[in-house]
């Protein structure tokens, strides 16, 4: 819908509501005015969003001890301008076997995320 079409709809709405259509013209412009400027609101609100994902992991050990460590970072821009999502994760697994009867394990994980909407 361009500006002339919007002004025409608003004028009709004022008439249907029993209000003075001149008030609609003052607020939204005259629909017959060729100089009435249109604005592309879809282009103003949306964008091609980017997605970035980074992952890193390492593992190793020997006969008695093994480990695994990993981390990830994700950043996604929203399709709506001024919005984005970020997330970071980390994980650590350690296993130690001092003898045939005993195994000690530790598993840790952490996730932090942020959703952000900016005020325009």
C-alpha positions in Angstrom: 0.0 0.0 0.0 1.4 3.4 -0.9 0.8 6.7 0.8 -2.2 7.7 -1.4 -3.9 4.4 -0.8 -3.4 4.7 3.0 -4.7 8.3 2.9 -7.8 7.2 1.0 -8.5 4.3 3.4 -8.1 6.6 6.4 -10.4 9.2 4.7 -13.1 6.6 4.1 -12.7 5.4 7.8 -13.3 8.9 9.0 -16.4 9.3 6.8 -17.8 5.9 7.9 -17.2 6.9 11.6 -19.1 10.1 11.1 -16.0 12.2 11.5 -14.8 15.2 9.5 -12.7 13.8 6.5 -10.6 17.0 6.6 -9.1 15.7 9.9 -8.0 12.6 8.1 -6.4 14.7 5.3 -4.6 16.8 7.9 -3.2 13.6 9.6 -2.5 11.4 6.6 -2.5 13.7 3.6 -4.8 14.2 0.6 -5.1 10.9 -1.4 -5.4 13.0 -4.7 -2.1 14.8 -4.0 0.5 13.5 -6.4 3.3 14.9 -4.2 2.3 12.7 -1.2 5.4 10.8 -0.3 5.4 7.0 0.2 7.8 5.2 2.5 8.9 1.5 2.2 8.2 0.3 5.7 9.2 -3.3 4.9 12.6 -2.2 3.8 12.9 0.0 6.9 12.1 -2.9 9.3 13.6 -6.0 7.8 17.1 -7.0 6.6 19.1 -10.0 5.4 20.3 -11.4 8.7 23.7 -13.0 9.3 24.4 -16.2 11.2 27.9 -16.9 12.7 28.7 -20.2 14.4 32.1 -21.1 15.9 32.9 -24.5 17.4 36.1 -25.8 19.0 36.8 -29.1 20.7 39.8 -31.0 22.0 40.2 -34.5 23.5 43.0 -36.6 24.7 44.5 -38.5 27.6 46.5 -41.6 28.4 45.7 -45.1 29.9 44.4 -43.7 33.2 43.0 -40.2 32.4 41.0 -38.9 29.5 39.5 -35.4 28.8 37.2 -33.7 26.4 36.8 -29.9 26.3 34.6 -28.0 23.9 33.2 -24.5 23.3 30.8 -22.9 20.9 29.6 -19.4 20.1 26.6 -18.5 18.0 25.5 -15.0 16.9 22.4 -14.5 14.8 21.1 -11.2 13.7 17.4 -11.1 13.6 15.6 -10.4 10.3 13.9 -7.5 12.1 16.4 -4.7 12.4 17.7 -4.0 15.9 17.3 -7.6 17.1 19.8 -10.3 17.7 20.5 -13.6 19.5 23.8 -14.7 21.1 24.8 -17.9 22.8 28.0 -19.3 24.2 28.4 -22.8 25.5 31.3 -24.7 27.1 31.8 -28.3 28.2 34.4 -30.2 30.1 34.5 -34.0 30.7 37.3 -35.6 32.7 37.6 -39.3 33.5 40.3 -40.8 35.7 40.7 -44.5 36.5 43.4 -44.9 39.3 42.8 -48.7 39.4 40.6 -51.4 37.9 37.9 -51.0 40.6 37.6 -47.2 40.8 36.6 -44.6 38.1 36.2 -40.9 38.8 34.4 -38.7 36.3 33.5 -35.0 36.2 31.2 -33.5 33.6 30.7 -29.7 33.5 28.7 -27.7 31.1 27.7 -24.0 30.9 25.4 -22.1 28.5 24.9 -18.4 28.4 22.5 -16.8 26.0 21.2 -13.3 25.3 18.2 -12.2 23.3 18.3 -8.5 22.5 15.7 -6.1 21.1 16.9 -2.6 20.8 14.6 0.4 21.1 14.5 2.3 17.8 
